[in-house]
Amino acid sequence: MVDTLLALSSPARREILRMVWSDEKPAGEIARAFDMSWPATSQNLKVLRDAGLVKERRSGTSRLYRADRTALRPLESYLRKTWSQKFDRLRLLAEAEERRKSKR
Amino acid sequence: MFEYLTDPSKFAQWMGVGAEIDPRPGGAYRINVDDEHFAAGRYIEIDAPSRIVMTWGWEGSGEVGPGSTTVEITLEPDGQGTLLRLRHTGFTGEQQRIDHRDGWVRYTGQLKELFA
């Protein structure tokens, strides 16, 4: 779960995931689409792969990636459970901080 | 084309955003690929204009650390162009090998575009 959240914390990785959501794409095409350096692309794909969010398939000399949507299923219930209470807490903390600042 | 392998501004233009290079056997180089990834190693052989051998690796990488692998590039005239051969050896893992092959396919493609 932590890996999944970490993997999704980067805007670049979310964009990659969106790109391979319904179509399988070769690594090179992904790198070109985002004008990203190769090491950055390769590292992002590794994080997504390690988190189980994308599946890698080798075909001849190229590597193809596609989103594994089933990996997001446990996240859905987790988010539903924690989102509301975390959000409330965040709001209270922010309000307390505002009050503290305005007193100075 | 050989200059793209030894001249700092040309190397950077080809592969990244900046480069520090000491182009002589034993000399170190450091290429800033995207401000987050830095390739580093040393030149082993420099035979202008046809052959270059350098160690290769990435700062901060445990699997392919600076200087941990070897890149050999040969250039030979081929009709009106140049045939580039690149051999990267010394990987400890299959994933790393494939990853770098994909990387070189991308960067040699970019080199070709610079001459197009």
Backbone of each chain as ProteinMPNN parsed JSONL, in Angstrom:
{"seq_chain_A": "MVDTLLALSSPARREILRMVWSDEKPAGEIARAFDMSWPATSQNLKVLRDAGLVKERRSGTSRLYRADRTALRPLESYLRKTWSQKFDRLRLLAEAEERRKSKR", "coords_chain_A": {"N_chain_A": [[0.828, -1.208, 0.0], [1.896, 1.259, 0.856], [3.92, 1.46, -1.043], [2.372, 1.732, -3.311], [1.075, 4.181, -2.893], [3.288, 5.847, -2.742], [4.322, 5.522, -5.285], [2.355, 6.756, -6.73], [2.604, 9.329, -5.957], [4.08, 11.008, -7.516], [3.735, 13.418, -10.059], [4.695, 12.974, -12.663], [4.795, 10.19, -12.793], [2.115, 9.581, -12.521], [1.172, 10.578, -14.911], [2.441, 8.88, -16.71], [1.202, 6.5, -16.028], [-1.38, 7.079, -16.797], [-1.008, 7.227, -19.524], [-0.47, 4.579, -20.21], [-2.734, 3.328, -19.487], [-4.908, 2.123, -20.927], [-3.713, 1.218, -23.21], [-0.987, -0.765, -24.327], [2.36, 0.294, -24.187], [5.574, 0.927, -25.692], [8.682, 1.358, -23.885], [10.435, 3.32, -24.928], [8.732, 4.983, -26.373], [7.2, 6.072, -24.362], [9.11, 7.591, -22.99], [9.738, 9.515, -24.942], [7.272, 10.77, -25.286], [6.937, 12.33, -23.015], [9.087, 13.972, -23.042], [11.229, 13.278, -21.428], [14.248, 12.484, -19.697], [16.194, 9.523, -20.389], [17.184, 8.051, -18.06], [15.425, 9.071, -16.083], [12.89, 8.291, -16.994], [13.2, 5.533, -16.997], [13.635, 5.056, -14.304], [11.209, 5.91, -13.186], [9.47, 4.068, -14.371], [10.397, 1.788, -13.176], [9.716, 2.196, -10.474], [6.922, 2.217, -10.692], [6.561, -0.36, -11.629], [7.629, -1.915, -9.547], [5.761, -1.315, -7.614], [3.694, -2.656, -8.574], [1.922, -1.464, -10.26], [2.195, -1.235, -12.988], [2.487, -3.56, -15.667], [5.094, -5.396, -17.116], [6.172, -6.402, -20.31], [8.108, -8.371, -22.44], [8.981, -8.052, -25.797], [10.524, -9.293, -28.421], [13.105, -7.118, -29.047], [12.161, -5.048, -27.556], [10.63, -3.435, -24.669], [7.464, -3.572, -23.245], [4.852, -1.707, -21.716], [2.018, -1.74, -19.534], [-0.813, -0.576, -17.734], [-1.699, -2.082, -14.629], [-4.642, -2.455, -13.592], [-5.888, -3.792, -11.526], [-4.239, -3.594, -9.381], [-4.831, -1.259, -8.179], [-7.128, -1.614, -6.795], [-7.142, -2.407, -3.952], [-6.397, -0.001, -2.947], [-8.522, 1.663, -3.25], [-10.489, 1.062, -1.269], [-8.979, 1.588, 0.94], [-8.469, 4.316, 0.705], [-11.054, 5.314, 0.862], [-11.663, 4.705, 3.464], [-9.745, 6.096, 5.02], [-9.542, 8.636, 4.035], [-11.589, 10.585, 4.623], [-11.374, 10.992, 7.461], [-8.682, 11.798, 7.705], [-8.667, 14.068, 6.208], [-10.358, 15.754, 7.608], [-8.84, 16.091, 9.894], [-6.597, 17.374, 8.882], [-7.719, 19.78, 8.11], [-8.459, 20.854, 10.589], [-5.925, 21.172, 11.746], [-4.803, 23.049, 10.04], [-6.452, 25.215, 10.494], [-5.916, 25.735, 13.181], [-3.271, 26.498, 12.956], [-3.518, 28.822, 11.467], [-4.863, 30.444, 13.316], [-2.915, 30.634, 15.275], [-0.921, 32.042, 13.953], [-2.187, 34.496, 13.437], [-2.338, 35.578, 15.902], [0.142, 36.534, 16.524]], "CA_chain_A": [[0.0, 0.0, 0.0], [2.81, 2.402, 0.914], [4.56, 1.525, -2.358], [1.394, 2.225, -4.287], [0.891, 5.621, -2.652], [4.548, 6.507, -3.097], [4.418, 5.497, -6.747], [1.376, 7.699, -7.286], [2.854, 10.674, -5.432], [4.772, 11.831, -8.504], [2.903, 13.785, -11.219], [5.219, 12.331, -13.878], [4.382, 8.774, -12.804], [0.668, 9.512, -12.775], [0.988, 10.789, -16.351], [2.851, 7.638, -17.383], [0.143, 5.517, -15.763], [-2.509, 7.464, -17.643], [-0.656, 6.905, -20.907], [-0.51, 3.133, -20.451], [-3.939, 2.855, -18.798], [-5.662, 1.169, -21.74], [-2.893, 0.684, -24.296], [0.386, -1.144, -24.034], [3.274, 1.188, -24.893], [7.001, 0.643, -25.489], [9.381, 2.289, -22.989], [10.981, 4.438, -25.697], [7.636, 5.888, -26.74], [6.819, 6.765, -23.122], [10.14, 8.598, -22.729], [9.615, 10.59, -25.928], [6.006, 11.474, -25.096], [7.028, 13.305, -21.923], [10.335, 14.686, -23.161], [11.906, 12.965, -20.177], [15.52, 11.813, -19.965], [16.029, 8.09, -20.269], [17.253, 7.547, -16.672], [14.228, 9.449, -15.327], [11.812, 7.413, -17.449], [13.491, 4.179, -16.566], [13.436, 5.008, -12.852], [9.767, 5.991, -12.933], [8.86, 2.789, -14.757], [10.8, 0.806, -12.167], [8.895, 2.428, -9.279], [5.568, 1.763, -11.015], [6.62, -1.816, -11.758], [7.823, -2.472, -8.203], [4.52, -1.132, -6.87], [2.702, -3.52, -9.213], [0.94, -0.645, -10.983], [2.29, -1.551, -14.416], [3.014, -4.879, -16.028], [6.09, -5.301, -18.168], [6.221, -7.562, -21.188], [9.174, -8.223, -23.431], [8.635, -8.532, -27.123], [11.723, -9.093, -29.225], [14.112, -6.299, -28.378], [11.609, -3.924, -26.797], [9.843, -3.689, -23.475], [6.162, -2.923, -23.336], [4.235, -1.479, -20.411], [0.581, -1.508, -19.49], [-1.278, -0.438, -16.351], [-2.406, -3.207, -14.025], [-5.656, -1.732, -12.812], [-6.282, -4.541, -10.325], [-3.365, -3.176, -8.287], [-5.402, -0.072, -7.533], [-8.35, -1.961, -6.077], [-7.024, -2.276, -2.495], [-6.216, 1.416, -2.63], [-9.83, 2.304, -3.244], [-11.126, 0.941, 0.039], [-8.093, 2.261, 1.889], [-8.706, 5.753, 0.583], [-12.4, 5.608, 1.335], [-11.636, 4.566, 4.916], [-8.872, 7.058, 5.709], [-9.579, 9.963, 3.433], [-12.455, 11.529, 5.319], [-10.85, 11.38, 8.777], [-7.416, 12.522, 7.513], [-8.978, 15.374, 5.652], [-10.88, 16.531, 8.735], [-7.717, 16.401, 10.779], [-5.779, 18.344, 8.164], [-8.432, 21.044, 8.147], [-8.342, 21.359, 11.957], [-4.537, 21.605, 11.94], [-4.607, 24.268, 9.259], [-7.184, 26.286, 11.176], [-5.163, 26.035, 14.397], [-2.074, 27.197, 12.515], [-3.958, 30.159, 11.078], [-5.159, 31.183, 14.546], [-1.646, 30.869, 15.952], [-0.218, 33.077, 13.192], [-2.857, 35.786, 13.525], [-2.154, 36.098, 17.257], [1.453, 37.157, 16.649]], "C_chain_A": [[0.863, 1.26, 0.0], [3.494, 2.584, -0.442], [3.627, 2.131, -3.401], [1.222, 3.731, -4.14], [2.131, 6.414, -3.069], [4.673, 6.619, -4.622], [3.498, 6.545, -7.365], [1.627, 9.136, -6.848], [3.534, 11.58, -6.457], [3.874, 12.123, -9.706], [3.37, 13.085, -12.491], [4.765, 10.871, -13.951], [2.884, 8.623, -13.031], [0.391, 9.695, -14.265], [1.372, 9.539, -17.144], [1.744, 6.594, -17.244], [-1.079, 5.799, -16.644], [-2.263, 7.05, -19.097], [-0.785, 5.409, -21.205], [-1.763, 2.502, -19.831], [-4.695, 1.824, -19.635], [-4.863, 0.595, -22.904], [-1.498, 0.34, -23.808], [1.315, -0.249, -24.85], [4.735, 0.801, -24.653], [7.664, 1.738, -24.644], [9.876, 3.525, -23.736], [9.926, 5.469, -26.043], [7.188, 6.71, -25.524], [7.811, 7.903, -22.85], [9.995, 9.785, -23.673], [8.372, 11.437, -25.684], [6.112, 12.557, -24.027], [8.316, 14.116, -21.977], [11.164, 14.526, -21.878], [13.231, 12.283, -20.523], [15.312, 10.312, -19.796], [16.146, 7.61, -18.82], [16.025, 7.899, -15.839], [13.058, 8.548, -15.701], [11.987, 6.017, -16.88], [13.257, 4.019, -15.055], [11.953, 5.055, -12.497], [9.062, 4.683, -13.275], [9.192, 1.715, -13.725], [9.942, 0.953, -10.903], [7.471, 1.916, -9.508], [5.503, 0.232, -11.084], [6.743, -2.474, -10.382], [6.545, -2.364, -7.365], [3.393, -1.982, -7.465], [1.671, -2.744, -10.025], [1.017, -0.823, -12.493], [2.872, -2.953, -14.59], [3.979, -4.696, -17.191], [6.071, -6.571, -19.002], [7.334, -7.327, -22.197], [8.722, -8.805, -24.742], [9.818, -8.242, -28.031], [12.728, -8.266, -28.462], [13.504, -5.169, -27.56], [10.808, -4.377, -25.581], [8.557, -2.906, -23.544], [5.539, -2.828, -21.952], [2.745, -1.239, -20.537], [0.159, -1.432, -18.028], [-1.939, -1.728, -15.882], [-3.439, -2.609, -13.076], [-6.061, -2.471, -11.547], [-5.446, -4.115, -9.117], [-3.946, -1.984, -7.532], [-6.614, -0.396, -6.67], [-8.221, -1.852, -4.548], [-6.92, -0.81, -2.057], [-7.567, 2.114, -2.469], [-10.483, 2.253, -1.861], [-10.306, 1.647, 1.118], [-8.358, 3.762, 1.895], [-10.062, 6.134, 1.154], [-12.416, 5.65, 2.86], [-10.899, 5.738, 5.578], [-9.045, 8.491, 5.23], [-10.362, 10.964, 4.272], [-11.867, 11.965, 6.656], [-9.546, 12.175, 8.67], [-7.696, 13.94, 7.062], [-9.501, 16.295, 6.748], [-9.752, 17.007, 9.63], [-6.822, 17.488, 10.168], [-6.408, 19.738, 8.248], [-8.306, 21.679, 9.542], [-6.942, 21.899, 12.225], [-4.273, 22.935, 11.233], [-5.278, 25.454, 9.949], [-6.452, 26.719, 12.441], [-3.925, 26.868, 14.069], [-2.405, 28.653, 12.144], [-4.19, 31.029, 12.314], [-3.878, 31.587, 15.254], [-0.887, 32.03, 15.282], [-0.845, 34.448, 13.414], [-2.709, 36.41, 14.918], [-0.841, 36.863, 17.41], [1.431, 38.648, 16.373]], "O_chain_A": [[0.607, 2.203, -0.748], [3.633, 3.704, -0.933], [4.035, 2.926, -4.248], [1.222, 4.466, -5.127], [2.038, 7.49, -3.66], [5.067, 7.651, -5.164], [3.821, 7.144, -8.391], [0.95, 10.057, -7.306], [3.56, 12.798, -6.28], [3.315, 11.204, -10.306], [2.552, 12.654, -13.304], [4.398, 10.375, -15.016], [2.436, 7.661, -13.655], [-0.504, 9.058, -14.821], [0.714, 9.186, -18.122], [1.395, 5.901, -18.2], [-1.718, 4.883, -17.16], [-3.166, 6.592, -19.797], [-1.162, 5.019, -22.31], [-1.836, 1.283, -19.673], [-5.082, 0.773, -19.124], [-5.272, -0.39, -23.518], [-0.908, 1.049, -22.993], [1.104, -0.05, -26.046], [5.099, 0.396, -23.549], [7.256, 2.899, -24.687], [9.755, 4.645, -23.239], [10.181, 6.672, -26.012], [6.845, 7.886, -25.646], [7.416, 9.023, -22.525], [10.116, 10.934, -23.249], [8.397, 12.657, -25.847], [5.449, 13.59, -24.124], [8.608, 14.871, -21.049], [11.71, 15.485, -21.333], [13.324, 11.584, -21.532], [14.366, 9.881, -19.137], [15.299, 6.837, -18.372], [15.619, 7.117, -14.98], [12.318, 8.092, -14.829], [11.053, 5.411, -16.356], [12.755, 2.994, -14.593], [11.497, 4.328, -11.615], [8.165, 4.245, -12.555], [8.373, 0.842, -13.436], [9.495, -0.041, -10.332], [6.886, 1.268, -8.64], [4.526, -0.384, -10.657], [6.06, -3.454, -10.085], [6.279, -3.212, -6.514], [2.284, -2.024, -6.932], [0.655, -3.306, -10.435], [0.036, -0.595, -13.201], [3.64, -3.443, -13.762], [3.715, -3.94, -18.125], [5.966, -7.676, -18.471], [7.484, -6.231, -22.737], [8.157, -9.897, -24.802], [10.084, -7.089, -28.37], [13.16, -8.642, -27.372], [14.235, -4.404, -26.931], [10.374, -5.525, -25.48], [8.556, -1.717, -23.863], [5.672, -3.732, -21.127], [2.267, -0.629, -21.494], [0.707, -2.139, -17.182], [-2.65, -2.385, -16.642], [-3.147, -2.302, -11.92], [-6.529, -1.85, -10.593], [-5.881, -4.252, -7.974], [-3.589, -1.736, -6.381], [-7.076, 0.448, -5.902], [-9.093, -1.268, -3.904], [-7.306, -0.445, -0.947], [-7.722, 3.028, -1.66], [-10.965, 3.264, -1.35], [-10.845, 2.216, 2.067], [-8.456, 4.389, 2.95], [-10.2, 7.146, 1.841], [-13.075, 6.491, 3.472], [-11.369, 6.3, 6.567], [-8.727, 9.439, 5.948], [-9.871, 12.047, 4.591], [-11.851, 13.156, 6.968], [-9.321, 13.109, 9.439], [-7.036, 14.888, 7.49], [-9.136, 17.469, 6.811], [-9.712, 18.159, 10.061], [-6.359, 18.395, 10.86], [-5.714, 20.739, 8.433], [-8.076, 22.882, 9.665], [-6.782, 22.949, 12.848], [-3.605, 23.82, 11.768], [-4.734, 26.558, 9.98], [-6.37, 27.909, 12.744], [-3.574, 27.804, 14.787], [-1.662, 29.578, 12.472], [-3.776, 32.187, 12.363], [-3.749, 32.701, 15.762], [-0.296, 32.876, 15.954], [-0.137, 35.444, 13.562], [-2.923, 37.609, 15.096], [-0.703, 37.718, 18.286], [2.47, 39.304, 16.442]]}, "seq_chain_B": "MFEYLTDPSKFAQWMGVGAEIDPRPGGAYRINVDDEHFAAGRYIEIDAPSRIVMTWGWEGSGEVGPGSTTVEITLEPDGQGTLLRLRHTGFTGEQQRIDHRDGWVRYTGQLKELFA", "coords_chain_B": {"N_chain_B": [[31.738, 13.748, -35.602], [32.971, 12.459, -33.577], [33.658, 14.403, -31.748], [31.402, 14.748, -30.217], [31.702, 12.968, -28.253], [33.75, 13.766, -26.681], [33.867, 16.517, -26.296], [32.8, 18.893, -23.962], [30.515, 20.706, -24.229], [29.303, 19.732, -26.509], [28.818, 17.064, -25.84], [26.999, 17.465, -23.801], [24.959, 18.692, -25.213], [24.119, 16.596, -26.736], [23.307, 14.601, -24.846], [22.372, 15.628, -22.413], [22.137, 18.183, -19.906], [24.433, 19.355, -19.079], [28.039, 19.068, -18.843], [31.12, 17.887, -17.488], [34.297, 17.398, -18.503], [37.309, 15.624, -18.92], [39.128, 15.024, -21.373], [41.147, 12.701, -21.799], [43.179, 9.733, -21.652], [42.414, 8.116, -18.665], [41.329, 10.377, -17.656], [38.631, 12.031, -15.95], [35.032, 12.118, -16.324], [31.854, 13.762, -16.119], [28.502, 13.712, -16.554], [25.717, 15.71, -16.643], [22.633, 14.64, -16.813], [19.87, 15.241, -16.469], [19.666, 17.072, -14.405], [19.056, 15.53, -12.237], [20.056, 13.045, -12.593], [23.27, 11.802, -12.876], [25.802, 10.833, -14.948], [28.862, 9.11, -14.663], [32.405, 8.529, -14.933], [35.515, 7.29, -16.25], [37.771, 8.091, -18.946], [39.232, 5.563, -20.892], [40.502, 4.753, -23.276], [41.327, 6.851, -25.993], [41.047, 7.226, -29.245], [41.068, 9.268, -31.578], [39.882, 9.587, -34.903], [38.192, 7.47, -34.389], [37.721, 5.59, -32.29], [36.684, 4.968, -28.935], [36.999, 4.325, -25.489], [35.401, 4.012, -22.445], [34.804, 4.097, -18.886], [31.697, 3.569, -17.184], [28.873, 4.75, -15.369], [26.423, 5.503, -12.762], [25.951, 8.206, -10.594], [25.173, 7.658, -7.224], [23.956, 5.257, -7.697], [23.548, 1.948, -6.72], [23.621, -0.39, -8.132], [24.678, 0.114, -10.695], [27.159, 1.725, -10.324], [29.295, 4.734, -10.48], [31.727, 4.372, -12.985], [31.557, 1.582, -12.989], [30.917, -0.034, -15.138], [31.699, -0.742, -18.632], [32.045, 1.159, -21.584], [32.337, 0.9, -25.026], [32.975, 2.576, -27.943], [32.89, 2.622, -31.408], [33.64, 4.302, -34.434], [33.06, 4.326, -37.862], [33.627, 5.21, -41.295], [30.837, 5.086, -43.48], [29.621, 4.772, -46.403], [28.066, 7.762, -47.162], [27.791, 8.458, -44.608], [28.288, 7.724, -41.105], [29.119, 4.823, -39.369], [28.111, 3.809, -36.293], [29.194, 1.92, -33.6], [28.318, 0.521, -30.573], [29.255, -0.794, -27.504], [28.366, -2.025, -24.485], [29.482, -3.185, -21.531], [29.735, -5.345, -18.585], [27.636, -5.449, -16.798], [25.86, -6.449, -13.86], [23.339, -7.356, -13.547], [20.496, -8.603, -15.379], [18.266, -6.972, -15.831], [19.346, -4.416, -15.624], [21.066, -4.453, -17.788], [19.322, -4.592, -20.001], [17.903, -2.261, -19.585], [19.862, -0.295, -20.011], [20.485, -0.839, -22.627], [18.123, -0.051, -23.917], [18.283, 2.627, -23.247], [20.588, 3.48, -24.662], [19.735, 3.045, -27.245], [17.873, 5.031, -27.418], [19.507, 7.352, -26.988], [21.493, 7.151, -28.993], [19.875, 7.425, -31.138], [19.124, 10.067, -30.831], [21.563, 11.282, -31.317], [21.887, 10.758, -33.973], [19.859, 12.332, -34.997], [20.92, 14.854, -34.532], [22.658, 15.113, -36.584], [21.148, 15.056, -38.78]], "CA_chain_B": [[30.887, 13.046, -34.633], [33.82, 12.074, -32.453], [33.656, 15.487, -30.761], [30.261, 14.601, -29.313], [32.094, 12.046, -27.187], [34.859, 14.323, -25.895], [33.714, 17.954, -26.057], [31.769, 19.047, -22.942], [29.246, 21.304, -24.662], [28.67, 18.831, -27.495], [28.321, 15.898, -25.099], [25.802, 17.914, -23.089], [23.923, 18.933, -26.22], [23.651, 15.279, -27.156], [22.75, 13.703, -23.856], [21.883, 16.165, -21.154], [22.097, 19.624, -19.725], [25.761, 19.873, -18.772], [29.063, 18.032, -18.749], [32.496, 18.234, -17.154], [35.037, 16.344, -19.184], [38.76, 15.718, -19.039], [39.236, 14.01, -22.419], [42.43, 12.018, -22.025], [43.132, 8.444, -20.958], [42.477, 8.288, -17.215], [40.594, 11.594, -17.289], [37.259, 11.786, -15.492], [33.946, 12.895, -16.915], [30.603, 13.746, -15.366], [27.472, 14.267, -17.423], [24.453, 16.019, -15.998], [21.643, 14.238, -17.812], [18.617, 15.999, -16.313], [19.755, 17.713, -13.087], [18.821, 14.543, -11.182], [20.87, 11.874, -12.891], [24.608, 12.162, -13.328], [26.613, 9.701, -15.388], [30.258, 9.423, -14.369], [33.403, 7.481, -15.128], [36.789, 7.781, -16.778], [38.165, 7.648, -20.279], [40.308, 4.562, -20.863], [41.228, 4.925, -24.541], [40.774, 7.834, -26.918], [41.726, 7.172, -30.534], [40.311, 10.066, -32.546], [38.446, 9.854, -34.807], [37.46, 6.223, -34.64], [37.422, 4.658, -31.195], [36.751, 5.504, -27.582], [36.582, 3.378, -24.45], [35.255, 4.713, -21.178], [34.005, 3.403, -17.873], [30.386, 4.213, -17.143], [28.004, 4.439, -14.239], [25.543, 6.585, -12.314], [26.148, 8.634, -9.207], [24.08, 7.267, -6.34], [23.393, 3.962, -8.055], [24.243, 0.816, -6.135], [23.761, -1.475, -9.11], [25.595, 0.554, -11.76], [27.837, 2.894, -9.766], [30.25, 5.397, -11.378], [32.882, 3.592, -13.412], [31.428, 0.141, -12.755], [30.747, -0.769, -16.396], [32.576, -0.221, -19.688], [31.415, 1.475, -22.867], [33.278, 1.011, -26.133], [32.298, 3.117, -29.119], [33.737, 2.755, -32.593], [33.024, 5.033, -35.542], [33.743, 4.111, -39.13], [32.896, 5.774, -42.437], [29.93, 4.13, -44.1], [29.0, 5.545, -47.48], [28.157, 9.195, -46.888], [27.602, 8.675, -43.175], [29.192, 7.086, -40.159], [28.524, 3.697, -38.654], [28.487, 3.84, -34.878], [28.981, 0.672, -32.871], [28.468, 0.767, -29.136], [29.22, -2.034, -26.739], [28.366, -1.672, -23.058], [29.645, -4.459, -20.828], [30.051, -5.325, -17.159], [26.444, -5.4, -15.943], [25.693, -7.595, -12.968], [21.955, -7.826, -13.63], [19.857, -8.607, -16.689], [17.392, -5.806, -15.931], [20.211, -3.259, -15.872], [21.583, -4.567, -19.152], [18.242, -4.246, -20.924], [17.59, -0.868, -19.359], [20.878, 0.519, -20.666], [20.358, -1.005, -24.08], [17.036, 0.86, -24.309], [18.799, 3.992, -23.107], [21.504, 3.782, -25.773], [18.927, 3.137, -28.472], [17.297, 6.368, -27.394], [20.499, 8.414, -27.131], [22.148, 7.112, -30.3], [18.864, 7.979, -32.045], [19.219, 11.526, -30.717], [22.809, 11.687, -31.961], [21.607, 10.708, -35.407], [19.036, 13.506, -35.325], [21.783, 16.04, -34.526], [23.37, 15.174, -37.875], [20.176, 14.949, -39.872]], "C_chain_B": [[31.672, 12.673, -33.385], [33.784, 13.114, -31.334], [32.49, 15.388, -29.776], [30.587, 13.683, -28.139], [33.186, 12.618, -26.292], [34.72, 15.813, -25.574], [32.546, 18.194, -25.085], [30.451, 19.616, -23.463], [28.532, 20.42, -25.673], [28.079, 17.595, -26.81], [27.012, 16.26, -24.405], [24.639, 18.118, -24.057], [23.285, 17.61, -26.659], [22.817, 14.61, -26.052], [22.173, 14.335, -22.605], [21.883, 17.659, -21.09], [23.47, 20.209, -19.387], [26.77, 18.743, -18.68], [30.407, 18.619, -18.335], [33.336, 17.073, -17.672], [36.527, 16.638, -19.215], [39.171, 14.661, -20.064], [40.654, 13.514, -22.691], [42.376, 10.707, -21.256], [43.336, 8.645, -19.452], [41.695, 9.497, -16.731], [39.149, 11.282, -16.93], [36.254, 12.61, -16.29], [32.721, 12.773, -16.021], [29.558, 14.434, -16.234], [26.185, 14.465, -16.638], [23.346, 15.744, -17.02], [20.356, 15.059, -17.694], [18.52, 16.694, -14.953], [19.471, 16.755, -11.93], [19.716, 13.334, -11.354], [22.196, 12.299, -13.491], [25.378, 10.891, -13.7], [28.074, 10.063, -15.146], [31.159, 8.223, -14.576], [34.687, 8.116, -15.629], [37.016, 7.288, -18.205], [39.292, 6.628, -20.122], [41.169, 4.718, -22.12], [40.54, 5.99, -25.377], [41.595, 7.804, -28.193], [40.89, 7.935, -31.561], [40.755, 9.667, -33.956], [37.604, 8.583, -34.813], [37.081, 5.377, -33.415], [37.571, 5.327, -29.837], [36.284, 4.436, -26.6], [36.515, 4.159, -23.147], [34.51, 3.856, -20.164], [32.734, 4.216, -17.712], [29.63, 3.829, -15.887], [27.204, 5.662, -13.839], [25.83, 6.928, -10.869], [24.93, 8.224, -8.384], [23.455, 5.923, -6.666], [24.213, 2.83, -7.446], [24.538, -0.259, -7.164], [24.732, -1.132, -10.241], [26.259, 1.849, -11.29], [28.828, 3.497, -10.757], [31.438, 4.498, -11.719], [32.738, 2.08, -13.325], [31.257, -0.687, -14.026], [31.611, -0.103, -17.469], [31.815, -0.012, -20.993], [32.505, 1.619, -23.926], [32.504, 1.482, -27.354], [33.285, 3.172, -30.273], [32.939, 3.456, -33.691], [33.786, 4.687, -36.809], [32.912, 4.656, -40.282], [32.042, 4.693, -43.089], [29.15, 4.893, -45.171], [29.185, 7.021, -47.194], [28.044, 9.486, -45.393], [28.656, 7.984, -42.328], [28.447, 5.947, -39.466], [29.035, 3.724, -37.214], [28.193, 2.476, -34.253], [29.228, 0.952, -31.397], [28.297, -0.55, -28.385], [29.352, -1.662, -25.268], [28.402, -2.975, -22.255], [29.868, -4.245, -19.329], [28.844, -5.261, -16.237], [26.353, -6.641, -15.07], [24.28, -8.152, -13.067], [21.374, -7.679, -15.023], [18.988, -7.354, -16.895], [18.202, -4.549, -16.277], [20.715, -3.252, -17.311], [20.528, -4.094, -20.158], [17.906, -2.761, -20.827], [18.588, 0.047, -20.086], [20.844, 0.361, -22.186], [19.265, -0.068, -24.597], [17.501, 2.313, -24.274], [19.699, 4.385, -24.268], [20.763, 3.864, -27.098], [18.348, 4.543, -28.565], [18.359, 7.44, -27.676], [21.284, 8.356, -28.442], [21.179, 7.635, -31.373], [18.93, 9.502, -32.036], [20.479, 12.061, -31.405], [22.612, 11.756, -33.484], [20.808, 11.943, -35.837], [19.871, 14.79, -35.377], [22.508, 16.213, -35.862], [22.426, 15.161, -39.064], [19.995, 16.284, -40.599]], "O_chain_B": [[31.122, 12.581, -32.287], [33.866, 12.785, -30.151], [32.573, 15.877, -28.65], [29.847, 13.626, -27.157], [33.517, 12.031, -25.262], [35.389, 16.313, -24.669], [31.427, 17.752, -25.347], [29.386, 19.072, -23.173], [27.303, 20.361, -25.695], [26.988, 17.142, -27.154], [26.051, 15.491, -24.41], [23.496, 17.767, -23.764], [22.084, 17.528, -26.914], [21.727, 14.106, -26.325], [21.542, 13.644, -21.805], [21.657, 18.336, -22.093], [23.646, 21.427, -19.408], [26.398, 17.59, -18.464], [30.785, 19.705, -18.774], [33.108, 15.917, -17.318], [36.949, 17.759, -19.5], [39.522, 13.54, -19.695], [41.271, 13.873, -23.694], [41.604, 10.581, -20.305], [44.309, 9.266, -19.025], [41.427, 9.631, -15.537], [38.522, 10.398, -17.514], [36.584, 13.655, -16.852], [32.573, 11.81, -15.269], [29.714, 15.598, -16.603], [25.639, 13.531, -16.052], [23.149, 16.51, -17.964], [19.816, 15.518, -18.701], [17.427, 16.88, -14.418], [19.627, 17.128, -10.767], [20.088, 12.678, -10.381], [22.251, 13.044, -14.469], [25.574, 9.999, -12.875], [28.482, 11.197, -15.397], [30.75, 7.073, -14.423], [34.919, 9.312, -15.457], [36.53, 6.232, -18.61], [40.198, 6.816, -19.31], [42.394, 4.803, -22.043], [39.313, 6.027, -25.46], [42.72, 8.303, -28.22], [40.113, 7.346, -32.313], [41.945, 9.428, -34.16], [36.435, 8.613, -35.197], [36.196, 4.527, -33.513], [38.467, 6.144, -29.622], [35.303, 3.734, -26.846], [37.45, 4.874, -22.789], [33.697, 3.005, -20.525], [32.689, 5.397, -18.056], [29.742, 2.703, -15.405], [27.283, 6.713, -14.474], [25.941, 6.043, -10.021], [23.791, 8.424, -8.806], [22.524, 5.491, -5.987], [25.428, 2.764, -7.634], [25.555, -0.948, -7.093], [25.507, -1.978, -10.687], [25.959, 2.931, -11.794], [29.17, 2.866, -11.757], [32.072, 3.933, -10.828], [33.707, 1.361, -13.564], [31.431, -1.906, -13.999], [32.182, 0.965, -17.244], [31.056, -0.871, -21.443], [33.468, 2.364, -23.746], [31.511, 0.872, -27.751], [34.385, 3.707, -30.134], [31.739, 3.237, -33.854], [35.015, 4.746, -36.835], [31.682, 4.589, -40.274], [32.464, 3.546, -43.233], [28.159, 5.564, -44.884], [30.308, 7.49, -47.004], [28.187, 10.632, -44.967], [29.764, 7.703, -42.784], [27.302, 6.096, -39.039], [30.239, 3.667, -36.963], [27.085, 1.952, -34.367], [30.238, 1.553, -31.03], [27.345, -1.301, -28.596], [30.341, -1.053, -24.861], [27.461, -3.767, -22.3], [30.147, -3.137, -18.871], [28.992, -5.045, -15.034], [26.719, -7.741, -15.486], [24.046, -9.306, -12.707], [21.713, -6.75, -15.756], [18.973, -6.76, -17.973], [17.795, -3.737, -17.108], [20.785, -2.21, -17.962], [20.817, -3.296, -21.049], [17.66, -2.093, -21.832], [18.196, 1.039, -20.7], [21.135, 1.298, -22.93], [19.458, 0.626, -25.595], [17.163, 3.116, -25.144], [19.59, 5.491, -24.798], [21.119, 4.657, -27.97], [18.331, 5.161, -29.629], [18.143, 8.328, -28.5], [21.699, 9.395, -28.955], [21.598, 8.209, -32.378], [18.812, 10.149, -33.076], [20.469, 13.142, -31.993], [23.091, 12.663, -34.165], [21.051, 12.518, -36.898], [19.58, 15.698, -36.155], [22.917, 17.317, -36.22], [22.856, 15.244, -40.214], [19.212, 16.371, -41.546]]}, "name": "protein", "num_of_chains": 2, "seq": "MVDTLLALSSPARREILRMVWSDEKPAGEIARAFDMSWPATSQNLKVLRDAGLVKERRSGTSRLYRADRTALRPLESYLRKTWSQKFDRLRLLAEAEERRKSKRMFEYLTDPSKFAQWMGVGAEIDPRPGGAYRINVDDEHFAAGRYIEIDAPSRIVMTWGWEGSGEVGPGSTTVEITLEPDGQGTLLRLRHTGFTGEQQRIDHRDGWVRYTGQLKELFA"}
